[in-house]
Structure formats: structure tokens, C-alpha cells
Amino acid sequence: MSGLRGRRVTGAPLISATGLHVHHGDLPVLHGIDMAISRGEIVTLVGPNGSGKSTLIKALLGVVPASSGTVTRATGLRIGYVPQSLALDTTLPMPVARFLSLPTRHSKAEIAEALERTGVAGLQTRQLAALSGGQRQRVLLARALLGDPDILILDEPTQGLDQPGIAAFYALVAEVRAERGCAVLMVSHDLTVVMRASDRVICLNGHICCQGTPEAVLEAPEYSALFADSAAALAIYRHAHDHSHDHAHDHGDHG
Amino acid sequence: MLDDFLVRAGLAGVGVALAAGPLGSFVVWRRMAYFGDATAHAAILGVALALALELPVVLGTLILAAFVGWAVAALAARGRAVDMSLIVVAYGALAAGLVAVSLAGGGRVNLEAYLFGDILTVTTGDLKVVWGGAILVVALLLWRWSALLTSTLNEDLASAAGLDPARERLVLTLALAVVVAVALKVVGALLIGAMLVIPAAAAQSLARSPEAMAVMAVVAGVLSVLGGLAASYRLDTPAGPSIVVAAAVLFVASLAVRRRTSA
């Protein structure tokens, strides 16, 4: 496709974790995480509440330190991050255009283009705190795109959106990936919607339960155990296993 | 005709307002008002330190304010009950400072001057210190502006952009210590927090961008200083408290203006 800006999937991952353990105080949150994200792929992280999804994102960003193991980011990696929610302090007046230039200044034309791309053209002078949930997520995505990212990292970007809003947002993410060729790592609860837009799904519950193509994960017993409707199934599940599946990614190549 | 001492007082107040405007805006945005008070109250302990060691008062307060600011930031980072800890530090430091000053200085120390300021006795030397500190703080904030604003908005967003939120917190702690040290003479330890928060709060009612708020906070601070000094001169009221009253009046007026513009 013409819009890929010469980026191609290459062997070296953009971000990888090797034997990653993270503790909050004495509480283990993540253990034995081995994963890697390559150029251009869309990877979705799914898992129940408290399974460490946001913590894993923050460890990959370098916000949360690893207790042991390593996180490796490609040198000069540009990350476009969309946080789970932006806790907006109403004492801080912040027009959308100003927000898009934080911390790096962008021209008016670039800002207008980014807002247009994410479907919220013309919001420049609106206050960030006055936007609807859907507008805010699109503005956050526009900000992430302005940095010309190698990878977009989206932490439950559709919280607070209605069903059509969620579908439209993920369609937008898929379009952006197709145009720019950037990788996407996202966290989601909205499994069925997200899975269609994902190349690979990682199912997390403190450790990686299973991973692979969306279809393969949907059929995996670990996945159904985690997401069975009944709470009893969740309680019974002891995830005393951590085996690889046939579609497991390449573990050997950590820069 | 304005007397020389009144000109010096005005210049000192304007210097403080210049630094307090942008710094106070961050204090408001980051909900650091108690933090500002704790640091400011520690200045009294700094006065005692300066008296005991025969250091310049500005140096003693700078050291103590920086130390307490750092200690409180460390407490907050460890997730203790933050406002409770801050009150313990703020009043503990204030009370210990008052005790220590009377021990170190005997009966000759005019405590009121340190608590409420002594702007009418500002010397040319004091002016140099106030303006030196103010320019230093403004330069520091301008240099780090974008990074400070990003990590104020969202620390994870700042980290993802390659910034270090902990470093930006340290910048604010240092700037706060400098403002406390130079403002002690002007409004006193008890009212420094007011000079940080009230002009910024008045600006907040009207500003549409962070930069506009910082500039308007400086304007509100300057108006408060000039208005308060004028009132103090005419009515023979204490200068420091008069300045803060003027700031509070501006804040109330800003609420009225906002109500009219938004209605």
C-alpha cells in the first residue's frame, strides 16, 4: 500500500519484555511476561479487571519499574500514548489546540490535519474539559498521531463510549494503521469488536495465559475460562499453566 | 509624592508577584496549596537557623524551605495521607520555628515581621534579592514550561513523551523554596501561600489557556500589591495583610465577571 512511508515489518521488535515481573509493594501484579511487538502489527491485550493490563502498558512505557526482567524499546522509538482516561482538572484551562502542542509544538496546519484525520475537525479553541467522551478520545488520538509515532499505545481508549462510538473508534485506529504503518498496542474489554481489528491477541491474567490470532485465542480453553460469563468459572480458574501455543511469537530476538 | 520607602515596597511586591503568578498557577493546577503552606511555614524555622548560625535570613529560609519541600514531596510520593501529613509538617514547622526563633534570638526578634512581612522596611539590598530570586524562578519556569505543563496534565502522558515527571516536581519544589525565601520579607510566612494561590485563583476564573492564566495571575498580583500598599498608606493598616485583602477582593470580582460572561 502506498501510505506506509517505507516502513516494513523487520525482525527487531519495537518493544519487548523478557521475563518481566512487576510488584506493587509486596503484591505481585505481573510475572514472567515475555512479549514483543513488531512494526506495523495491531496487538490487543485482553484480560479481566485486575489482570495487570494497565500495569503492563505502564511497564512497557517505562512509567512503572520492572521488579525483575527487562523491557527493551528500540532506540529512538516514538510512542503515541493514549491514556485510559485523562483526569481533567477544571482549574487548568486547556484549549484543544494547546493540548495538541504539548510538549512539542506543532503548526496550525499540522494540528488542523490531525484533528481532521481523527474526525474532530474544528475543535481547536474548545476547552478540553468541555468535550464529550468520544471527542476527547479522538483528540487524544490526534495528539498521539502528531508525534509521527512508530507505535500507538492505547489503554482502554473507548471507556465511556457507546457501542457505535466504540466501533467507529476502532475502525479509525485500523485506518490509521493502514495509512501510516505504525504498530498498535491496545488494551480492551470490548473483545468482540477489538478482535476483528487485531492481528494478534494477548490474553493476560498476571501472566500471559495465551496469545495468537484472534480466532485461535477465541478457541483457547484459557480464554474461555477467563471470560466465561459465570463468576464461578473465574474463581475456579487457577491459571497454573503457562504454555506456548503453536502461533506463539518469536521470543529469541530481543535487542 | 511617593516616599522612597513606598517605591521600594512597591518594587519588592511587584517582584514577588512576577514569580508568584506562574508558580501559583502550578500550585492551583496541581492542588499543591497545602504543600505551599507547609513550605512557607518552614521559613520561620529557617529564620531560627539563620539567627543561630549568623547566616543571612534569606539563605536560612531557602535551605529550610527547600528541605521541607523535598521531604513533603517524598512523603506524598510514598502515598501517605497527603493532606494530613502536610498539616502536620506545616504547623509543626511553624510552631517549632516560633519556639526556635525565640530561643535563638532572645527577646530582640520581631516575630510579627516574619509572620506578616515588613514590606515598608525593604532596603535596596532586599530589592536585589527579591528581583534576583523572581527572575531566577521565572526563567526556570519558562525553561521547563512545556514539560511542567505536560506532567501537570498527566504524568503518564509526560513519561510516554520522554519526560521525567519526578524532575519536574523537583523544579517546582525548588522554585517554591526560592519564592518563599524572597517573599518572607514582603508578606511574611503566614501570607506567602495567599500570594501564590489567590491571584492565580482570580486569573483562573477568566483565563482560557494556561499561559493566559499565568500572565493574568501576575497582573492580579501586581494590582493586589499596588492596591494593598495604597490602602495601607491611606488607612494606616498593616501592609502585608492589606495586599492579601486586595487580592481576595480581586478574586471575588473575578467570580462576578465570570458569572456575567457565562450567563
Interface residues (C-beta under 8 A of the other chain):
Chain A: K58 L61 G62 V63 I79 G80 Y81 P83 L86 A87 D89 T91 L92 P93 M94 P95 R98 F99 L102 P103 T104 R105 Q127 G147 I153
Chain B: V28 W29 R31 S146 A147 L149 T150 T152 L153 N154 E155 D156 L157 A158 S159 A160 A161 L163 Q204 A207 R208 S209 P210 E211 A212 M213
